[in-house]
């Protein structure tokens, strides 16, 4: 143990006829060695924890021929690159880790799997093997964690793996969306209906065999009919991330139209906000000063950070701007 090493070192230093006091540097070196051995002891205990987790869960944690760990979660199978993790442990200059995990459906391993960057909530003093144990246990209990805000990369990957068909994701997803946004699935019709803000209701059609994306509709307060926002959101909207996969779309729409009154141009799709503004005066009033500015040019808009709008999308924005000016 570290304390025994320090004691032996002290005994060696005092093993003389004249017991000279330790210098500041000698004390500091002793303290450094004690700290190093404490860290090593903590690492050994954490490694033992990993071994115990593997032994207690033999049916759900298996090692393949390449030394990768396959974790049987409730929602999917995960393949973790342990060799790269150990390489990083032994060589801090190695640019490898286990944060990119392969995600396979529960039905079996795929030749070309999806991958996700999964993070573990950790403390700054957590030994690396404690981090590994937390990583393993987290993926084993994926059903209780995949819908947490910090698990967005895993959430989006699982949705890519299974799509919108009934799957191991369905039970927990239905409960989560019902509680968070009053959402209801109709799997027969292939729709998801949920609440927005300001009395709006949104409906997403995800079962469109001839379209790439979703049909998105909305209903304002006191309306009994549905208004179409997009027939195919992937071809009619820009490439902004808010109009991407299912979870991103519904999470964004759930905050609309209210968030559109104050959001920056980076926070929403430029085509989507203009379509809302055509039918919602508060957003129209907030947007008009921007499109009336002297330096405004639809061709200079960006769909997300450094990605400029395509010429087709810029023309769509310009046409929507013209309609907004007419309404003004």
MIFI-186896 format. One record per residue (C-alpha): residue in three letters; x, y, z; residue number from 1. Coordinates in nm, 3 decimals. Example, Ala and Ser with C-alpha at 12.3 -4.5 7.8 and 13.67 -1.06 7.14 Angstrom:
// residues 2
r residuo->Ala, x->1.230, y->-0.450, z->0.780, num->1
r residuo->Ser, x->1.367, y->-0.106, z->0.714, num->2
// end
This chain:
// residues 328
r residuo->Unk, x->0.000, y->0.000, z->0.000, num->1
r residuo->Unk, x->0.104, y->0.361, z->-0.045, num->2
r residuo->Unk, x->0.129, y->0.428, z->0.330, num->3
r residuo->Unk, x->0.366, y->0.131, z->0.375, num->4
r residuo->Unk, x->0.586, y->0.258, z->0.091, num->5
r residuo->Unk, x->0.605, y->0.599, z->0.251, num->6
r residuo->Unk, x->0.689, y->0.442, z->0.586, num->7
r residuo->Unk, x->0.970, y->0.238, z->0.430, num->8
r residuo->Unk, x->1.101, y->0.545, z->0.256, num->9
r residuo->Unk, x->1.095, y->0.744, z->0.576, num->10
r residuo->Unk, x->1.272, y->0.463, z->0.758, num->11
r residuo->Unk, x->1.543, y->0.465, z->0.493, num->12
r residuo->Unk, x->1.587, y->0.837, z->0.521, num->13
r residuo->Unk, x->1.615, y->0.822, z->0.899, num->14
r residuo->Unk, x->1.844, y->0.515, z->0.896, num->15
r residuo->Unk, x->2.155, y->0.697, z->1.002, num->16
r residuo->Unk, x->2.338, y->0.786, z->1.316, num->17
r residuo->Unk, x->2.239, y->1.146, z->1.275, num->18
r residuo->Unk, x->1.871, y->1.174, z->1.204, num->19
r residuo->Unk, x->1.879, y->1.473, z->0.972, num->20
r residuo->Unk, x->1.542, y->1.637, z->0.900, num->21
r residuo->Unk, x->1.392, y->1.586, z->0.553, num->22
r residuo->Unk, x->1.425, y->1.865, z->0.305, num->23
r residuo->Unk, x->1.121, y->2.017, z->0.137, num->24
r residuo->Unk, x->1.206, y->1.836, z->-0.186, num->25
r residuo->Unk, x->1.234, y->1.500, z->-0.006, num->26
r residuo->Unk, x->0.890, y->1.549, z->0.152, num->27
r residuo->Unk, x->0.741, y->1.646, z->-0.182, num->28
r residuo->Unk, x->0.887, y->1.342, z->-0.356, num->29
r residuo->Unk, x->0.748, y->1.118, z->-0.083, num->30
r residuo->Unk, x->0.406, y->1.277, z->-0.121, num->31
r residuo->Unk, x->0.424, y->1.234, z->-0.498, num->32
r residuo->Unk, x->0.502, y->0.864, z->-0.465, num->33
r residuo->Unk, x->0.220, y->0.821, z->-0.214, num->34
r residuo->Unk, x->-0.024, y->0.988, z->-0.454, num->35
r residuo->Unk, x->0.092, y->0.771, z->-0.744, num->36
r residuo->Unk, x->0.047, y->0.453, z->-0.543, num->37
r residuo->Unk, x->-0.296, y->0.564, z->-0.425, num->38
r residuo->Unk, x->-0.397, y->0.615, z->-0.789, num->39
r residuo->Unk, x->-0.261, y->0.272, z->-0.876, num->40
r residuo->Unk, x->-0.458, y->0.114, z->-0.590, num->41
r residuo->Unk, x->-0.775, y->0.289, z->-0.709, num->42
r residuo->Unk, x->-0.710, y->0.163, z->-1.061, num->43
r residuo->Unk, x->-0.670, y->-0.193, z->-0.936, num->44
r residuo->Unk, x->-0.996, y->-0.172, z->-0.741, num->45
r residuo->Unk, x->-1.174, y->-0.033, z->-1.048, num->46
r residuo->Unk, x->-1.032, y->-0.314, z->-1.265, num->47
r residuo->Unk, x->-1.167, y->-0.564, z->-1.013, num->48
r residuo->Unk, x->-1.508, y->-0.400, z->-1.046, num->49
r residuo->Unk, x->-1.499, y->-0.453, z->-1.423, num->50
r residuo->Unk, x->-1.405, y->-0.818, z->-1.370, num->51
r residuo->Unk, x->-1.694, y->-0.864, z->-1.125, num->52
r residuo->Unk, x->-1.940, y->-0.707, z->-1.371, num->53
r residuo->Unk, x->-1.824, y->-0.946, z->-1.644, num->54
r residuo->Unk, x->-1.846, y->-1.250, z->-1.418, num->55
r residuo->Unk, x->-2.195, y->-1.166, z->-1.289, num->56
r residuo->Unk, x->-2.336, y->-1.108, z->-1.639, num->57
r residuo->Unk, x->-2.182, y->-1.385, z->-1.848, num->58
r residuo->Unk, x->-2.492, y->-1.426, z->-2.066, num->59
r residuo->Unk, x->-2.511, y->-1.056, z->-2.155, num->60
r residuo->Unk, x->-2.140, y->-0.973, z->-2.182, num->61
r residuo->Unk, x->-1.934, y->-1.180, z->-2.425, num->62
r residuo->Unk, x->-1.597, y->-1.131, z->-2.590, num->63
r residuo->Unk, x->-1.568, y->-1.198, z->-2.964, num->64
r residuo->Unk, x->-1.267, y->-1.327, z->-3.160, num->65
r residuo->Unk, x->-1.122, y->-0.977, z->-3.189, num->66
r residuo->Unk, x->-1.138, y->-0.908, z->-2.815, num->67
r residuo->Unk, x->-1.430, y->-0.670, z->-2.858, num->68
r residuo->Unk, x->-1.699, y->-0.676, z->-2.590, num->69
r residuo->Unk, x->-2.052, y->-0.749, z->-2.712, num->70
r residuo->Unk, x->-2.314, y->-0.614, z->-2.472, num->71
r residuo->Unk, x->-2.670, y->-0.747, z->-2.487, num->72
r residuo->Unk, x->-2.886, y->-0.447, z->-2.399, num->73
r residuo->Unk, x->-3.264, y->-0.442, z->-2.368, num->74
r residuo->Unk, x->-3.295, y->-0.242, z->-2.691, num->75
r residuo->Unk, x->-2.996, y->-0.345, z->-2.902, num->76
r residuo->Unk, x->-2.661, y->-0.522, z->-2.919, num->77
r residuo->Unk, x->-2.350, y->-0.309, z->-2.865, num->78
r residuo->Unk, x->-1.996, y->-0.394, z->-2.971, num->79
r residuo->Unk, x->-1.729, y->-0.205, z->-2.778, num->80
r residuo->Unk, x->-1.372, y->-0.182, z->-2.902, num->81
r residuo->Unk, x->-1.186, y->-0.275, z->-2.584, num->82
r residuo->Unk, x->-0.842, y->-0.308, z->-2.749, num->83
r residuo->Unk, x->-0.848, y->0.059, z->-2.848, num->84
r residuo->Unk, x->-0.955, y->0.156, z->-2.496, num->85
r residuo->Unk, x->-0.666, y->-0.038, z->-2.344, num->86
r residuo->Unk, x->-0.429, y->0.115, z->-2.598, num->87
r residuo->Unk, x->-0.533, y->0.456, z->-2.480, num->88
r residuo->Unk, x->-0.482, y->0.348, z->-2.121, num->89
r residuo->Unk, x->-0.128, y->0.231, z->-2.191, num->90
r residuo->Unk, x->-0.042, y->0.512, z->-2.431, num->91
r residuo->Unk, x->-0.199, y->0.854, z->-2.359, num->92
r residuo->Unk, x->-0.091, y->0.974, z->-2.704, num->93
r residuo->Unk, x->-0.299, y->0.711, z->-2.883, num->94
r residuo->Unk, x->-0.607, y->0.867, z->-3.041, num->95
r residuo->Unk, x->-0.838, y->0.577, z->-2.972, num->96
r residuo->Unk, x->-1.122, y->0.520, z->-2.729, num->97
r residuo->Unk, x->-1.438, y->0.317, z->-2.688, num->98
r residuo->Unk, x->-1.675, y->0.611, z->-2.724, num->99
r residuo->Unk, x->-1.777, y->0.510, z->-3.079, num->100
r residuo->Unk, x->-1.977, y->0.195, z->-3.018, num->101
r residuo->Unk, x->-2.132, y->-0.027, z->-3.283, num->102
r residuo->Unk, x->-2.510, y->-0.056, z->-3.248, num->103
r residuo->Unk, x->-2.679, y->-0.369, z->-3.384, num->104
r residuo->Unk, x->-3.047, y->-0.471, z->-3.367, num->105
r residuo->Unk, x->-3.145, y->-0.728, z->-3.106, num->106
r residuo->Unk, x->-3.210, y->-0.974, z->-3.389, num->107
r residuo->Unk, x->-2.837, y->-1.015, z->-3.453, num->108
r residuo->Unk, x->-2.508, y->-0.862, z->-3.558, num->109
r residuo->Unk, x->-2.493, y->-0.674, z->-3.889, num->110
r residuo->Unk, x->-2.200, y->-0.652, z->-4.129, num->111
r residuo->Unk, x->-2.238, y->-0.273, z->-4.156, num->112
r residuo->Unk, x->-2.375, y->-0.151, z->-3.822, num->113
r residuo->Unk, x->-2.466, y->0.198, z->-3.712, num->114
r residuo->Unk, x->-2.231, y->0.367, z->-3.464, num->115
r residuo->Unk, x->-2.294, y->0.608, z->-3.178, num->116
r residuo->Unk, x->-2.085, y->0.824, z->-2.948, num->117
r residuo->Unk, x->-2.209, y->0.729, z->-2.601, num->118
r residuo->Unk, x->-2.102, y->0.932, z->-2.300, num->119
r residuo->Unk, x->-2.092, y->0.831, z->-1.934, num->120
r residuo->Unk, x->-2.164, y->1.072, z->-1.651, num->121
r residuo->Unk, x->-1.839, y->1.078, z->-1.459, num->122
r residuo->Unk, x->-1.652, y->1.254, z->-1.184, num->123
r residuo->Unk, x->-1.313, y->1.412, z->-1.244, num->124
r residuo->Unk, x->-1.154, y->1.170, z->-0.994, num->125
r residuo->Unk, x->-1.310, y->0.858, z->-1.152, num->126
r residuo->Unk, x->-1.047, y->0.597, z->-1.248, num->127
r residuo->Unk, x->-1.055, y->0.491, z->-1.610, num->128
r residuo->Unk, x->-1.178, y->0.140, z->-1.530, num->129
r residuo->Unk, x->-1.464, y->0.283, z->-1.324, num->130
r residuo->Unk, x->-1.552, y->0.474, z->-1.639, num->131
r residuo->Unk, x->-1.543, y->0.148, z->-1.835, num->132
r residuo->Unk, x->-1.764, y->-0.026, z->-1.577, num->133
r residuo->Unk, x->-2.014, y->0.259, z->-1.591, num->134
r residuo->Unk, x->-2.009, y->0.243, z->-1.970, num->135
r residuo->Unk, x->-2.084, y->-0.129, z->-1.971, num->136
r residuo->Unk, x->-2.359, y->-0.106, z->-1.711, num->137
r residuo->Unk, x->-2.516, y->0.191, z->-1.889, num->138
r residuo->Unk, x->-2.543, y->0.003, z->-2.219, num->139
r residuo->Unk, x->-2.678, y->-0.305, z->-2.043, num->140
r residuo->Unk, x->-2.956, y->-0.086, z->-1.900, num->141
r residuo->Unk, x->-3.012, y->0.115, z->-2.218, num->142
r residuo->Unk, x->-3.393, y->0.113, z->-2.189, num->143
r residuo->Unk, x->-3.381, y->0.333, z->-1.880, num->144
r residuo->Unk, x->-3.128, y->0.580, z->-2.024, num->145
r residuo->Unk, x->-3.167, y->0.614, z->-2.402, num->146
r residuo->Unk, x->-3.430, y->0.889, z->-2.375, num->147
r residuo->Unk, x->-3.228, y->1.108, z->-2.139, num->148
r residuo->Unk, x->-3.118, y->1.441, z->-2.287, num->149
r residuo->Unk, x->-2.747, y->1.353, z->-2.261, num->150
r residuo->Unk, x->-2.801, y->1.033, z->-2.461, num->151
r residuo->Unk, x->-2.912, y->1.203, z->-2.783, num->152
r residuo->Unk, x->-2.640, y->1.038, z->-3.001, num->153
r residuo->Unk, x->-2.747, y->0.692, z->-2.890, num->154
r residuo->Unk, x->-3.114, y->0.785, z->-2.925, num->155
r residuo->Unk, x->-3.074, y->0.900, z->-3.285, num->156
r residuo->Unk, x->-2.867, y->0.593, z->-3.369, num->157
r residuo->Unk, x->-3.125, y->0.353, z->-3.226, num->158
r residuo->Unk, x->-3.394, y->0.528, z->-3.430, num->159
r residuo->Unk, x->-3.182, y->0.478, z->-3.743, num->160
r residuo->Unk, x->-3.138, y->0.110, z->-3.660, num->161
r residuo->Unk, x->-3.510, y->0.036, z->-3.619, num->162
r residuo->Unk, x->-3.688, y->0.316, z->-3.803, num->163
r residuo->Unk, x->-4.046, y->0.389, z->-3.703, num->164
r residuo->Unk, x->-4.173, y->0.029, z->-3.715, num->165
r residuo->Unk, x->-4.269, y->-0.144, z->-3.393, num->166
r residuo->Unk, x->-3.948, y->-0.249, z->-3.223, num->167
r residuo->Unk, x->-3.788, y->-0.287, z->-2.879, num->168
r residuo->Unk, x->-3.789, y->0.096, z->-2.868, num->169
r residuo->Unk, x->-4.167, y->0.129, z->-2.897, num->170
r residuo->Unk, x->-4.288, y->0.076, z->-2.537, num->171
r residuo->Unk, x->-4.053, y->0.323, z->-2.368, num->172
r residuo->Unk, x->-4.072, y->0.570, z->-2.659, num->173
r residuo->Unk, x->-4.453, y->0.582, z->-2.642, num->174
r residuo->Unk, x->-4.448, y->0.644, z->-2.266, num->175
r residuo->Unk, x->-4.179, y->0.912, z->-2.293, num->176
r residuo->Unk, x->-4.348, y->1.108, z->-2.571, num->177
r residuo->Unk, x->-4.690, y->1.080, z->-2.408, num->178
r residuo->Unk, x->-4.551, y->1.228, z->-2.087, num->179
r residuo->Unk, x->-4.323, y->1.492, z->-2.240, num->180
r residuo->Unk, x->-4.542, y->1.628, z->-2.523, num->181
r residuo->Unk, x->-4.885, y->1.465, z->-2.492, num->182
r residuo->Unk, x->-4.795, y->1.258, z->-2.797, num->183
r residuo->Unk, x->-5.000, y->0.971, z->-2.939, num->184
r residuo->Unk, x->-4.893, y->0.717, z->-3.202, num->185
r residuo->Unk, x->-5.133, y->0.566, z->-3.451, num->186
r residuo->Unk, x->-4.926, y->0.280, z->-3.587, num->187
r residuo->Unk, x->-5.203, y->0.170, z->-3.821, num->188
r residuo->Unk, x->-5.209, y->0.507, z->-4.000, num->189
r residuo->Unk, x->-4.840, y->0.577, z->-3.939, num->190
r residuo->Unk, x->-4.888, y->0.909, z->-3.758, num->191
r residuo->Unk, x->-4.767, y->1.076, z->-3.442, num->192
r residuo->Unk, x->-4.980, y->1.361, z->-3.303, num->193
r residuo->Unk, x->-4.848, y->1.585, z->-3.025, num->194
r residuo->Unk, x->-4.870, y->1.927, z->-2.865, num->195
r residuo->Unk, x->-4.680, y->2.237, z->-2.969, num->196
r residuo->Unk, x->-4.697, y->2.574, z->-2.796, num->197
r residuo->Unk, x->-4.963, y->2.848, z->-2.810, num->198
r residuo->Unk, x->-5.241, y->2.594, z->-2.858, num->199
r residuo->Unk, x->-5.092, y->2.443, z->-3.173, num->200
r residuo->Unk, x->-5.105, y->2.070, z->-3.243, num->201
r residuo->Unk, x->-4.865, y->1.894, z->-3.477, num->202
r residuo->Unk, x->-4.901, y->1.569, z->-3.671, num->203
r residuo->Unk, x->-4.617, y->1.379, z->-3.836, num->204
r residuo->Unk, x->-4.688, y->1.111, z->-4.098, num->205
r residuo->Unk, x->-4.393, y->0.870, z->-4.096, num->206
r residuo->Unk, x->-4.533, y->0.589, z->-4.314, num->207
r residuo->Unk, x->-4.489, y->0.738, z->-4.663, num->208
r residuo->Unk, x->-4.351, y->0.467, z->-4.891, num->209
r residuo->Unk, x->-4.307, y->0.699, z->-5.191, num->210
r residuo->Unk, x->-4.147, y->0.988, z->-5.001, num->211
r residuo->Unk, x->-3.808, y->1.033, z->-4.840, num->212
r residuo->Unk, x->-3.932, y->1.217, z->-4.536, num->213
r residuo->Unk, x->-4.236, y->1.297, z->-4.322, num->214
r residuo->Unk, x->-4.553, y->1.480, z->-4.402, num->215
r residuo->Unk, x->-4.590, y->1.751, z->-4.136, num->216
r residuo->Unk, x->-4.926, y->1.908, z->-4.053, num->217
r residuo->Unk, x->-5.044, y->2.152, z->-3.789, num->218
r residuo->Unk, x->-5.371, y->2.261, z->-3.636, num->219
r residuo->Unk, x->-5.420, y->2.600, z->-3.469, num->220
r residuo->Unk, x->-5.651, y->2.664, z->-3.172, num->221
r residuo->Unk, x->-6.021, y->2.615, z->-3.249, num->222
r residuo->Unk, x->-5.942, y->2.457, z->-3.585, num->223
r residuo->Unk, x->-6.093, y->2.120, z->-3.669, num->224
r residuo->Unk, x->-5.894, y->2.072, z->-3.990, num->225
r residuo->Unk, x->-5.528, y->2.007, z->-4.055, num->226
r residuo->Unk, x->-5.298, y->2.243, z->-4.247, num->227
r residuo->Unk, x->-5.005, y->2.096, z->-4.441, num->228
r residuo->Unk, x->-4.661, y->2.239, z->-4.364, num->229
r residuo->Unk, x->-4.457, y->1.991, z->-4.571, num->230
r residuo->Unk, x->-4.559, y->1.697, z->-4.787, num->231
r residuo->Unk, x->-4.201, y->1.566, z->-4.763, num->232
r residuo->Unk, x->-3.990, y->1.752, z->-4.509, num->233
r residuo->Unk, x->-3.658, y->1.618, z->-4.637, num->234
r residuo->Unk, x->-3.710, y->1.751, z->-4.990, num->235
r residuo->Unk, x->-3.910, y->2.067, z->-4.914, num->236
r residuo->Unk, x->-3.713, y->2.200, z->-4.614, num->237
r residuo->Unk, x->-3.344, y->2.288, z->-4.612, num->238
r residuo->Unk, x->-3.074, y->2.067, z->-4.464, num->239
r residuo->Unk, x->-3.107, y->2.217, z->-4.118, num->240
r residuo->Unk, x->-3.067, y->1.960, z->-3.840, num->241
r residuo->Unk, x->-3.406, y->2.055, z->-3.687, num->242
r residuo->Unk, x->-3.576, y->1.907, z->-3.992, num->243
r residuo->Unk, x->-3.385, y->1.581, z->-3.981, num->244
r residuo->Unk, x->-3.466, y->1.247, z->-3.813, num->245
r residuo->Unk, x->-3.788, y->1.181, z->-3.624, num->246
r residuo->Unk, x->-3.675, y->1.271, z->-3.271, num->247
r residuo->Unk, x->-3.514, y->1.596, z->-3.384, num->248
r residuo->Unk, x->-3.825, y->1.696, z->-3.577, num->249
r residuo->Unk, x->-4.075, y->1.630, z->-3.298, num->250
r residuo->Unk, x->-3.855, y->1.784, z->-3.027, num->251
r residuo->Unk, x->-3.822, y->2.098, z->-3.240, num->252
r residuo->Unk, x->-4.190, y->2.121, z->-3.333, num->253
r residuo->Unk, x->-4.290, y->2.068, z->-2.970, num->254
r residuo->Unk, x->-4.130, y->2.407, z->-2.890, num->255
r residuo->Unk, x->-4.300, y->2.580, z->-3.182, num->256
r residuo->Unk, x->-4.435, y->2.825, z->-3.275, num->257
r residuo->Unk, x->-4.334, y->3.010, z->-2.957, num->258
r residuo->Unk, x->-3.957, y->2.962, z->-2.985, num->259
r residuo->Unk, x->-3.960, y->3.099, z->-3.340, num->260
r residuo->Unk, x->-4.040, y->3.447, z->-3.213, num->261
r residuo->Unk, x->-3.700, y->3.489, z->-3.049, num->262
r residuo->Unk, x->-3.472, y->3.221, z->-3.197, num->263
r residuo->Unk, x->-3.160, y->3.300, z->-3.395, num->264
r residuo->Unk, x->-3.121, y->3.208, z->-3.762, num->265
r residuo->Unk, x->-2.907, y->2.910, z->-3.654, num->266
r residuo->Unk, x->-3.179, y->2.759, z->-3.438, num->267
r residuo->Unk, x->-3.439, y->2.667, z->-3.697, num->268
r residuo->Unk, x->-3.489, y->2.588, z->-4.061, num->269
r residuo->Unk, x->-3.521, y->2.909, z->-4.271, num->270
r residuo->Unk, x->-3.799, y->2.763, z->-4.486, num->271
r residuo->Unk, x->-3.991, y->2.625, z->-4.189, num->272
r residuo->Unk, x->-3.995, y->2.953, z->-3.996, num->273
r residuo->Unk, x->-4.125, y->3.142, z->-4.301, num->274
r residuo->Unk, x->-4.403, y->2.889, z->-4.356, num->275
r residuo->Unk, x->-4.508, y->2.930, z->-3.993, num->276
r residuo->Unk, x->-4.488, y->3.309, z->-4.023, num->277
r residuo->Unk, x->-4.735, y->3.304, z->-4.311, num->278
r residuo->Unk, x->-5.001, y->3.171, z->-4.075, num->279
r residuo->Unk, x->-4.888, y->3.310, z->-3.738, num->280
r residuo->Unk, x->-4.863, y->3.691, z->-3.704, num->281
r residuo->Unk, x->-4.634, y->3.698, z->-3.395, num->282
r residuo->Unk, x->-4.362, y->3.511, z->-3.584, num->283
r residuo->Unk, x->-4.425, y->3.721, z->-3.894, num->284
r residuo->Unk, x->-4.376, y->4.043, z->-3.696, num->285
r residuo->Unk, x->-4.053, y->3.909, z->-3.549, num->286
r residuo->Unk, x->-3.918, y->3.795, z->-3.886, num->287
r residuo->Unk, x->-4.004, y->4.094, z->-4.105, num->288
r residuo->Unk, x->-3.732, y->4.331, z->-3.971, num->289
r residuo->Unk, x->-3.469, y->4.073, z->-4.071, num->290
r residuo->Unk, x->-3.592, y->4.026, z->-4.426, num->291
r residuo->Unk, x->-3.639, y->4.403, z->-4.470, num->292
r residuo->Unk, x->-3.284, y->4.485, z->-4.362, num->293
r residuo->Unk, x->-3.064, y->4.651, z->-4.626, num->294
r residuo->Unk, x->-2.796, y->4.381, z->-4.609, num->295
r residuo->Unk, x->-3.042, y->4.091, z->-4.630, num->296
r residuo->Unk, x->-2.988, y->3.843, z->-4.913, num->297
r residuo->Unk, x->-3.152, y->3.497, z->-4.927, num->298
r residuo->Unk, x->-2.852, y->3.365, z->-5.119, num->299
r residuo->Unk, x->-2.633, y->3.441, z->-4.817, num->300
r residuo->Unk, x->-2.840, y->3.240, z->-4.570, num->301
r residuo->Unk, x->-2.703, y->2.926, z->-4.411, num->302
r residuo->Unk, x->-2.901, y->2.617, z->-4.326, num->303
r residuo->Unk, x->-2.671, y->2.531, z->-4.034, num->304
r residuo->Unk, x->-2.343, y->2.693, z->-3.933, num->305
r residuo->Unk, x->-2.115, y->2.690, z->-4.241, num->306
r residuo->Unk, x->-2.352, y->2.511, z->-4.479, num->307
r residuo->Unk, x->-2.504, y->2.764, z->-4.725, num->308
r residuo->Unk, x->-2.851, y->2.717, z->-4.865, num->309
r residuo->Unk, x->-2.872, y->2.543, z->-5.198, num->310
r residuo->Unk, x->-2.982, y->2.765, z->-5.489, num->311
r residuo->Unk, x->-3.319, y->2.583, z->-5.490, num->312
r residuo->Unk, x->-3.375, y->2.650, z->-5.117, num->313
r residuo->Unk, x->-3.265, y->3.013, z->-5.155, num->314
r residuo->Unk, x->-3.528, y->3.059, z->-5.428, num->315
r residuo->Unk, x->-3.791, y->2.904, z->-5.198, num->316
r residuo->Unk, x->-3.693, y->3.143, z->-4.919, num->317
r residuo->Unk, x->-3.710, y->3.442, z->-5.157, num->318
r residuo->Unk, x->-4.060, y->3.343, z->-5.271, num->319
r residuo->Unk, x->-4.177, y->3.304, z->-4.910, num->320
r residuo->Unk, x->-4.023, y->3.643, z->-4.823, num->321
r residuo->Unk, x->-4.225, y->3.803, z->-5.102, num->322
r residuo->Unk, x->-4.548, y->3.657, z->-4.965, num->323
r residuo->Unk, x->-4.461, y->3.779, z->-4.615, num->324
r residuo->Unk, x->-4.403, y->4.130, z->-4.743, num->325
r residuo->Unk, x->-4.742, y->4.122, z->-4.915, num->326
r residuo->Unk, x->-4.910, y->4.021, z->-4.589, num->327
r residuo->Unk, x->-4.732, y->4.304, z->-4.409, num->328
// end
